[in-house]
């Protein structure tokens, strides 16, 4: 029975055009609920569903982000697979936390990269940083995505199933060439190595997420980075901040990052003093004169 529901869920998610990552997150949310009650989802009542969310929020103290994924995944399943239009779906909500992302200095980024012990992980993490990729975008990179004549990389189906082009730094191109000749996979830039590391030339799947995440964590600890919430995605935030500090137009950064709204890109102004060095002098000069009103 559970296999049947799983297959129906995956079918609905694929038909809805959800990304592979979203499919995994939504399906995991349903599986967690099923494991909690230890019965098939069609036997779970609306009241039990309410109790489940309250338990996760109050007892397990799930974060707002985790709760939001659970809401979306379970609601999608009940509405599109079980065809349940319950009232609970009209009002359940989790407030989006407005936390600023963590950002590394360029020195901190280079320090982390210097402690990466394998060439394939070094090449991957360096490319993620120098091109502002999401983790999944970097892993999915293919040989045909590299436009060496225009020095651009074509990112296919980024977040929201959107394509974009990002600049390819010269040093990154050299690095990718050096790494590719170690495996010469005709399709993938970062193929799975396989047992013994000899499957890369013929692999049809990219390196594992767990592998590169583990390599990053080890390098971060070795580099002595103690900032909170530092992950591979932090390299992407750092990329945008460093471009902004170097004077890159925010509209271009928005394009390179694949942001739908400029407001999303503008958050990186929180991490830089670019353009504010002489703000005090400007404010002081502008505000002179009002003190003479009472004279």
C-alpha positions, 0 to 999 in steps of 0.5 A, a space after each residue: 500500500 505504501 509503495 502505491 502511495 509513494 508512486 502516486 505521489 512521485 507521479 503527481 509531483 513530476 506532473 506538477 513540474 516540481 524539481 527533483 529536490 522538491 520531490 524528495 523534500 515533499 515525499 520525505 514530509 509525507 513519510 515522516 507523517 506516516 512513520 509518526 502514526 504508523 498507518 497508511 495516509 488514507 487512514 489519517 484524519 483531519 484532526 490527526 493531521 492538526 495534532 501532527 503539526 502541533 506536535 512537530 511545532 510545540 514538542 519537536 520544536 521544528 523550525 519555521 522553514 522545516 514546518 513550511 516544507 512539511 505543510 507544503 509537502 503534506 498539503 500537496 499529497 492530500 489534495 492531489 493524491 488523496 483528493 482531500 480538500 480539508 479546511 485545515 489546508 486553508 489556514 495552516 501556515 508557518 511564518 518565513 524566518 527573516 534571517 540574514 545568511 552567513 557570508 565568508 570573507 574571500 580569505 575565509 573562502 580560500 582558507 577552506 579551499 586550501 584544506 580540501 584534500 581531494 582534487 574532485 572536491 576542490 574543483 567542485 567547491 571552487 567552481 561553486 564559489 567562483 560561479 555562484 552556483 547552488 549545490 545542485 546546479 554545480 553537480 548537474 554541470 555538463 560539458 556542453 554547458 561550457 561556452 569557452 568562446 563567450 566565457 559563459 556557463 549555461 545553467 539549465 533548470 535552476 530554481 524555479 526551472 529557470 535557465 540562466 547564463 553566468 560568467 566563467 572566470 578564466 581561472 575557473 575554466 583552467 581548473 575545469 579543464 585540468 579536472 576534466 582530463 583526469 576522467 574525460 567523461 563525455 557528458 558530466 563535469 563532476 561524475 560520480 567516482 564509484 568504488 575505487 574511483 575508476 567509474 568516473 569516465 563512464 558514470 551517468 550520475 554526478 558526485 553525491 551531495 553527501 560526499 561534497 558536503 562532507 568534504 566541505 565540513 571537514 575543510 571548514 573545521 580544519 580552516 578554523 571557521 567558527 561562524 554559524 550556519 556555514 555550508 556549501 550554500 554559503 559560498 553562493 552568498 559569499 560570491 554575491 557579496 564579493 561581487 557587490 563589494 567589487 562594484 558590480 551592478 546589483 542588476 547583473 548580480 541578480 541575473 547571475 544569481 537567478 533571482 526573480 526579484 531585485 529585493 532578494 539580491 539587495 539583502 547582500 548590502 547588509 554585508 558590505 560597506 561599499 558606498 557608505 565609506 563617506 556617508 557620515 560626512 555626507 549626512 553631516 554636510 546635508 544636515 547643517 543649517 537647521 540650528 540657525 532656525 531659532 536664531 
